[in-house]
Amino acid sequence: MLRGNDLGTMTTAAPKLYPHMWSWDAAFVTVGLAALSVERAILELDTLLSAQWQNGMIPHIVFANGVDGYFPGPARWEVARLTPNAPTGVDTSGITQPPVHAIAVQRILDHSRRHGRTTRAIADEFLDRRWQNLMRWHRWLATARDPERRGRIRIYHGWESGMDNSPRWDRAYSGIRPGAVPPYERADLNFVTDVSQRPSDLEYDRYLWLVEQMKSVSYDDESMSGVMDFAVEDVFVSAIFALACEVLAEIGEEHSKPKSDVRDLREWAERFRVGVAATADSRSGAARDFDVRSGRWIGTETLAMFAPLLCGGLPRDTERALLRTFEGPRFCGHPDLLFRVPPSTSPVSRDFRPREYWRGPVWPVMTWLFSWAFGQRGWVERSLALRAEGLRQASDGTFAEYFEPFTGEPLGSMQQSWTAAAVLDWLGLP
């Protein structure tokens, strides 16, 4: 399926609904490709990193040349006209996505060790060539997106979280009154005709208004903090960043990268681990986002509450309490779930919508992420249990974007590349 979605130098996120390259999709796709071909996995990340902005940001979309059918496309973002930070020779969006890329690099290196000297040399050369790209990416996140050094990544659009319409953003979005948004026609509903699965038109108006606000300051990092109606410290992205810094630091030590880089990565990992833990309820361990505009914490029964399980940092008893919630009847252990995997929103939450994007459905790639992170943290049985349930869910062969949690009905886009990639990685485990 990944080969069917391969455009040569990039893999489309999905052949119809998402015909371009998405940043965190590409990282997960690289994880799956590495099991098939280290060389092709390297090409995937090379394509993404070649579209990196001058300030270090990895954009959330890299547009495939000559491919239409997606909105908002390059003409709406206008990054080439508005900012000197945009790359030359390739069209991108003007925002970013969760920094899971260090995980993909680790998997490339892991798989290269199973091959001969030539493949290992190719992987090492890739790391040498792209190390500074990865450092610039992490440094941009640690500075431009944590301006007050609180150990939490600030996002200026819900799309930057990867969880576009999650209940996490309801309060922050509710106060946004869109100004003049140029006319547009949604393309997503041409492929997912059941509108109950997708964000509403009002939500899209808000999404596009935020894009217009970014454009008004030419995507300048410092200026955006003063003009954006949406500014939230995202605890889940912050946990991923803490984890990614730790992974990249370990890679740097193993491959004799500059000690100053490794030191910076360790410091960032610790700062963001502490920042994530500081959001957590002292008894339950549930983490919260922070709305910068209103100065209020955002507590929701979504996957974000489990952010500390990815990066650590909680006292042992609090962490155990959070694990019990994750495995208990509010999430993976809910008695009506078809598979014991984490839904995007708790089935007992008043915000739960079993068919609506990030408001309830199960996303296989999130099952993979928690399974992988649990393995990294030494929770082998928990990791393998998620893997087993994830593979059972994937056995229908649709490789859907997300699934109805009670019936198992495949929803959203079919033939989703990162779903296939997760399965390939699971199948490649001992």
C-alpha positions as CSV (number, residue, x, y, z in Angstrom):
1,M,0.0,0.0,0.0
2,L,2.9,2.4,0.7
3,R,4.3,1.7,-2.7
4,G,0.9,2.5,-4.2
5,N,1.0,5.9,-2.4
6,D,4.6,6.6,-3.5
7,L,5.1,9.6,-5.8
8,G,8.8,8.8,-6.1
9,T,10.4,11.1,-3.6
10,M,7.5,11.5,-1.2
11,T,4.6,9.3,0.0
12,T,1.2,10.9,-0.1
13,A,-0.5,10.8,3.3
14,A,-3.5,9.2,1.5
15,P,-4.2,9.0,-2.3
16,K,-7.4,11.1,-2.4
17,L,-8.1,13.2,0.6
18,Y,-4.4,14.0,1.4
19,P,-2.4,13.9,-1.9
20,H,0.7,15.6,-0.5
21,M,3.3,15.1,2.2
22,W,2.4,16.0,5.8
23,S,5.2,16.4,8.3
24,W,4.3,14.0,11.1
25,D,2.7,11.6,8.6
26,A,6.1,11.5,6.8
27,A,7.9,10.7,10.0
28,F,5.6,7.8,10.7
29,V,5.7,6.7,7.1
30,T,9.5,6.7,7.4
31,V,9.2,4.3,10.3
32,G,7.3,1.9,8.1
33,L,9.5,2.3,5.1
34,A,12.6,1.6,7.1
35,A,11.5,-2.0,7.6
36,L,11.2,-2.4,3.8
37,S,14.1,-0.2,2.6
38,V,16.5,2.0,4.6
39,E,17.4,3.8,1.4
40,R,13.7,4.7,0.6
41,A,13.1,5.7,4.2
42,I,16.0,8.1,4.0
43,L,14.7,9.6,0.8
44,E,11.3,10.3,2.5
45,L,13.0,12.3,5.3
46,D,15.4,14.0,2.8
47,T,12.4,15.3,0.9
48,L,10.8,16.6,4.0
49,L,14.0,18.2,5.4
50,S,14.7,19.8,2.0
51,A,11.5,21.9,2.6
52,Q,12.7,23.1,6.0
53,W,12.3,26.9,6.5
54,Q,15.4,29.1,7.0
55,N,14.3,29.7,10.6
56,G,14.4,25.9,11.3
57,M,10.6,25.2,11.1
58,I,9.5,22.0,9.4
59,P,6.3,22.9,7.7
60,H,3.2,20.8,8.2
61,I,2.6,20.3,4.4
62,V,5.0,19.9,1.5
63,F,3.0,20.2,-1.6
64,A,3.6,17.7,-4.5
65,N,4.2,19.5,-7.8
66,G,1.3,19.5,-10.2
67,V,-1.1,17.8,-7.8
68,D,-4.4,19.6,-7.1
69,G,-7.5,18.6,-5.1
70,Y,-6.5,19.8,-1.6
71,F,-7.6,22.9,0.2
72,P,-5.9,25.1,1.5
73,G,-3.2,24.8,-1.1
74,P,-0.2,26.9,-1.9
75,A,-2.2,29.8,-3.2
76,R,-3.9,30.3,0.1
77,W,-0.8,30.1,2.2
78,E,1.3,32.3,0.0
79,V,4.5,31.6,1.9
80,A,6.9,32.1,-1.0
81,R,5.6,35.7,-1.5
82,L,5.3,36.6,2.2
83,T,8.4,35.3,4.0
84,P,12.1,35.0,3.2
85,N,12.1,31.9,5.5
86,A,10.2,29.8,3.0
87,P,12.2,27.3,1.0
88,T,12.9,27.9,-2.7
89,G,11.7,25.5,-5.3
90,V,9.0,23.9,-3.3
91,D,5.6,25.0,-2.0
92,T,4.7,24.5,1.7
93,S,2.2,25.5,4.3
94,G,3.0,28.2,6.9
95,I,2.5,26.2,10.1
96,T,4.1,23.1,11.7
97,Q,3.2,19.7,13.3
98,P,4.3,17.5,16.2
99,P,8.1,16.8,16.2
100,V,8.1,13.0,15.9
101,H,11.0,13.0,13.4
102,A,13.8,11.9,15.8
103,I,11.8,8.6,16.3
104,A,11.9,8.1,12.5
105,V,15.7,8.7,12.4
106,Q,16.2,6.2,15.2
107,R,14.2,3.5,13.3
108,I,16.3,4.2,10.2
109,L,19.5,3.6,12.3
110,D,18.0,0.5,14.0
111,H,17.1,-1.1,10.7
112,S,20.4,-0.2,9.1
113,R,22.2,-2.3,11.7
114,R,20.4,-5.4,10.4
115,H,21.9,-4.9,7.0
116,G,25.4,-5.0,5.5
117,R,28.1,-2.4,5.7
118,T,26.9,-0.5,2.7
119,T,23.4,0.2,4.1
120,R,24.9,1.2,7.5
121,A,27.2,3.6,5.7
122,I,24.2,5.2,3.9
123,A,22.4,5.6,7.1
124,D,25.4,7.2,8.8
125,E,26.0,9.5,5.9
126,F,22.3,10.6,6.1
127,L,22.7,11.4,9.8
128,D,25.9,13.4,9.2
129,R,24.3,15.3,6.4
130,R,21.0,16.1,8.2
131,W,22.2,16.4,11.8
132,Q,22.2,20.2,11.6
133,N,18.7,20.2,10.0
134,L,17.4,18.3,13.0
135,M,19.2,20.5,15.5
136,R,17.8,23.7,13.8
137,W,14.3,22.1,14.0
138,H,14.6,21.3,17.7
139,R,16.3,24.7,18.5
140,W,13.4,26.6,16.7
141,L,10.8,24.7,18.8
142,A,12.7,25.3,22.0
143,T,13.1,29.0,21.4
144,A,10.5,30.4,19.0
145,R,7.7,28.2,20.4
146,D,8.6,28.5,24.0
147,P,9.4,32.2,24.3
148,E,9.0,32.3,28.0
149,R,10.9,29.1,28.7
150,R,8.0,27.4,30.5
151,G,8.8,24.0,28.9
152,R,5.7,23.9,26.7
153,I,5.3,24.3,23.0
154,R,3.1,27.1,22.0
155,I,0.8,26.5,18.9
156,Y,-1.0,29.2,17.0
157,H,-3.4,26.9,15.1
158,G,-5.2,23.7,16.1
159,W,-3.8,22.1,13.0
160,E,-0.3,22.4,14.6
161,S,-1.3,19.9,17.3
162,G,-2.2,17.3,14.7
163,M,-5.5,16.9,16.5
164,D,-7.4,19.4,14.4
165,N,-10.9,19.6,16.0
166,S,-10.2,17.9,19.4
167,P,-12.3,19.1,22.3
168,R,-9.0,20.4,23.6
169,W,-9.5,23.5,21.4
170,D,-13.2,24.2,21.9
171,R,-12.8,27.0,24.5
172,A,-9.9,28.6,22.7
173,Y,-11.8,28.6,19.4
174,S,-15.1,29.7,20.9
175,G,-13.9,33.3,21.3
176,I,-12.6,33.7,17.8
177,R,-14.7,35.9,15.6
178,P,-13.5,35.5,12.0
179,G,-12.8,38.6,10.1
180,A,-12.6,38.9,6.3
181,V,-11.8,35.4,5.0
182,P,-11.4,35.2,1.2
183,P,-14.0,32.9,-0.4
184,Y,-13.1,29.2,-0.4
185,E,-14.5,25.8,-1.3
186,R,-13.7,22.8,0.9
187,A,-12.2,19.8,-0.8
188,D,-12.3,17.3,2.1
189,L,-16.1,16.8,1.7
190,N,-15.6,15.6,-1.9
191,F,-14.0,12.5,-0.5
192,V,-15.6,12.1,3.0
193,T,-19.2,12.7,2.1
194,D,-20.5,12.0,5.6
195,V,-20.2,15.5,7.1
196,S,-20.6,14.2,10.6
197,Q,-17.1,12.8,10.4
198,R,-15.5,16.2,9.6
199,P,-15.1,19.6,11.1
200,S,-18.0,22.0,10.5
201,D,-18.0,25.0,8.2
202,L,-17.8,27.4,11.2
203,E,-14.7,25.6,12.3
204,Y,-13.2,25.9,8.9
205,D,-13.9,29.7,8.9
206,R,-11.9,29.9,12.1
207,Y,-9.1,27.8,10.8
208,L,-8.7,30.0,7.7
209,W,-9.0,33.2,9.7
210,L,-6.0,32.1,11.7
211,V,-4.1,31.6,8.5
212,E,-5.0,35.2,7.4
213,Q,-3.7,36.5,10.7
214,M,-0.4,34.7,10.2
215,K,-0.2,36.1,6.7
216,S,-0.8,39.6,8.0
217,V,2.6,39.5,9.8
218,S,4.3,37.4,7.1
219,Y,4.6,34.4,9.4
220,D,7.1,36.2,11.6
221,D,7.6,34.2,14.8
222,E,7.8,37.2,17.2
223,S,4.9,39.1,15.6
224,M,2.5,36.1,15.7
225,S,2.5,36.0,19.5
226,G,0.9,39.5,19.4
227,V,-1.7,39.1,16.7
228,M,-3.0,35.5,16.9
229,D,-6.4,35.0,18.4
230,F,-5.4,31.4,19.1
231,A,-2.3,30.7,21.3
232,V,-2.2,27.6,23.4
233,E,0.6,25.7,25.1
234,D,0.1,22.2,23.8
235,V,1.0,19.6,26.4
236,F,0.9,16.6,24.1
237,V,3.2,18.2,21.5
238,S,5.4,19.3,24.4
239,A,5.7,15.7,25.6
240,I,6.5,14.5,22.1
241,F,9.2,17.2,22.0
242,A,10.7,16.1,25.3
243,L,10.8,12.5,24.1
244,A,12.2,13.5,20.7
245,C,15.0,15.5,22.3
246,E,16.0,12.5,24.5
247,V,16.0,10.2,21.5
248,L,18.1,12.6,19.4
249,A,20.5,13.2,22.3
250,E,21.1,9.4,22.5
251,I,21.7,9.3,18.8
252,G,24.1,12.2,19.1
253,E,26.1,10.5,21.8
254,E,26.2,7.2,19.9
255,H,27.4,8.9,16.7
256,S,29.9,11.4,18.3
257,K,28.0,14.5,17.4
258,P,29.1,17.8,19.0
259,K,28.9,17.7,22.8
260,S,27.2,21.1,22.8
261,D,24.4,19.8,20.7
262,V,23.9,16.8,23.0
263,R,23.9,19.0,26.0
264,D,21.3,21.3,24.5
265,L,19.1,18.4,23.6
266,R,19.4,17.0,27.2
267,E,18.5,20.4,28.6
268,W,15.5,20.8,26.3
269,A,14.3,17.3,27.2
270,E,14.4,18.1,30.9
271,R,12.8,21.5,30.5
272,F,9.9,20.2,28.6
273,R,9.5,17.1,30.8
274,V,9.2,19.4,33.8
275,G,6.9,21.7,31.8
276,V,4.6,18.8,31.0
277,A,4.6,17.4,34.5
278,A,3.8,20.9,35.9
279,T,0.4,20.8,34.1
280,A,-0.7,17.5,35.7
281,D,-3.3,17.1,38.4
282,S,-1.4,16.0,41.6
283,R,-3.6,13.0,42.2
284,S,-4.8,11.7,38.8
285,G,-1.7,12.8,36.8
286,A,-4.0,14.1,34.0
287,A,-2.1,16.7,32.0
288,R,-3.7,19.9,30.7
289,D,-3.1,22.4,27.9
290,F,-2.8,26.1,28.7
291,D,-4.7,28.9,26.9
292,V,-2.3,31.8,26.7
293,R,-5.0,34.3,25.6
294,S,-7.4,33.6,28.5
295,G,-4.8,32.6,31.0
296,R,-6.8,29.4,31.8
297,W,-5.9,25.8,32.0
298,I,-7.7,23.4,29.5
299,G,-8.6,20.1,31.1
300,T,-10.2,17.5,28.7
301,E,-10.7,13.8,28.7
302,T,-8.7,13.3,25.6
303,L,-5.4,11.6,24.7
304,A,-3.6,14.8,25.7
305,M,-4.2,14.0,29.4
306,F,-1.8,11.1,29.0
307,A,1.1,13.3,27.7
308,P,3.3,12.5,30.8
309,L,3.2,8.8,29.9
310,L,5.1,9.6,26.8
311,C,7.9,11.6,28.4
312,G,7.9,10.8,32.1
313,G,8.4,13.3,34.9
314,L,5.5,12.4,37.2
315,P,6.0,11.0,40.8
316,R,5.6,7.2,40.7
317,D,2.3,7.0,42.5
318,T,0.8,9.7,40.3
319,E,2.1,8.0,37.1
320,R,0.5,4.7,38.3
321,A,-2.8,6.5,38.7
322,L,-2.6,7.9,35.2
323,L,-1.8,4.5,33.8
324,R,-4.9,3.1,35.6
325,T,-7.0,5.7,33.9
326,F,-5.4,4.9,30.5
327,E,-6.1,1.2,30.9
328,G,-9.4,1.5,32.8
329,P,-13.0,2.0,31.8
330,R,-12.7,5.6,30.8
331,F,-10.3,4.8,27.9
332,C,-8.8,1.5,26.7
333,G,-10.8,-0.6,29.2
334,H,-14.2,0.8,28.3
335,P,-16.5,-2.2,28.1
336,D,-18.0,-1.2,24.8
337,L,-14.8,-0.8,22.9
338,L,-14.2,-3.4,20.1
339,F,-10.5,-3.2,20.7
340,R,-8.5,-2.2,23.8
341,V,-6.8,0.8,22.2
342,P,-7.1,4.4,23.2
343,P,-9.9,6.5,21.6
344,S,-9.1,10.1,20.9
345,T,-11.7,11.3,23.4
346,S,-13.0,9.3,26.4
347,P,-16.3,7.5,25.7
348,V,-17.7,8.8,29.0
349,S,-16.9,12.4,28.2
350,R,-19.7,14.8,27.2
351,D,-17.5,15.8,24.3
352,F,-17.3,12.3,22.9
353,R,-18.4,11.8,19.2
354,P,-17.7,8.3,18.0
355,R,-17.5,9.2,14.3
356,E,-16.1,12.7,14.3
357,Y,-12.4,13.0,13.6
358,W,-10.5,13.7,16.8
359,R,-13.6,13.8,19.0
360,G,-13.8,10.1,19.7
361,P,-12.6,7.7,16.9
362,V,-9.5,5.5,17.4
363,W,-6.4,6.5,15.4
364,P,-4.1,3.5,14.8
365,V,-1.1,5.8,14.6
366,M,-1.8,7.0,18.2
367,T,-1.9,3.4,19.3
368,W,1.5,2.9,17.7
369,L,2.9,6.0,19.4
370,F,1.9,4.9,22.9
371,S,3.0,1.4,22.2
372,W,6.4,2.6,21.0
373,A,6.8,5.0,23.9
374,F,5.8,2.4,26.5
375,G,8.4,0.1,25.0
376,Q,11.0,2.9,25.4
377,R,10.1,3.4,29.0
378,G,10.5,-0.3,29.8
379,W,6.8,-1.2,30.0
380,V,7.1,-4.1,27.6
381,E,3.9,-5.9,28.4
382,R,1.8,-2.8,28.0
383,S,3.6,-2.1,24.7
384,L,3.0,-5.5,23.3
385,A,-0.7,-5.5,24.4
386,L,-1.3,-2.3,22.4
387,R,0.6,-3.8,19.5
388,A,-1.5,-6.9,19.5
389,E,-4.8,-5.0,19.7
390,G,-3.6,-2.6,17.0
391,L,-2.9,-5.4,14.7
392,R,-6.3,-7.0,15.4
393,Q,-7.9,-3.7,14.4
394,A,-5.8,-3.4,11.2
395,S,-6.7,-6.9,10.1
396,D,-9.8,-5.6,8.2
397,G,-7.3,-4.4,5.5
398,T,-8.7,-0.9,5.0
399,F,-5.8,0.9,6.6
400,A,-8.3,3.6,7.5
401,E,-7.4,7.0,8.9
402,Y,-9.5,6.3,12.0
403,F,-12.1,3.9,13.3
404,E,-15.4,4.0,15.1
405,P,-14.4,2.7,18.5
406,F,-17.4,0.5,19.3
407,T,-18.2,-1.1,15.9
408,G,-14.7,-0.9,14.3
409,E,-16.1,0.8,11.2
410,P,-13.3,2.3,9.1
411,L,-13.8,6.1,8.8
412,G,-12.2,9.1,7.1
413,S,-9.7,8.4,4.4
414,M,-8.9,4.8,3.4
415,Q,-5.4,3.6,2.4
416,Q,-3.9,6.0,4.9
417,S,-0.1,5.7,4.7
418,W,0.7,6.2,8.3
419,T,-1.7,3.4,9.3
420,A,0.1,1.0,7.0
421,A,3.4,2.2,8.3
422,A,2.4,1.5,11.9
423,V,1.4,-2.0,10.9
424,L,4.6,-2.6,9.1
425,D,6.6,-1.6,12.1
426,W,4.6,-3.8,14.4
427,L,5.0,-6.7,12.1
428,G,8.8,-6.1,12.1
429,L,9.1,-6.4,15.9
430,P,10.5,-9.7,17.3
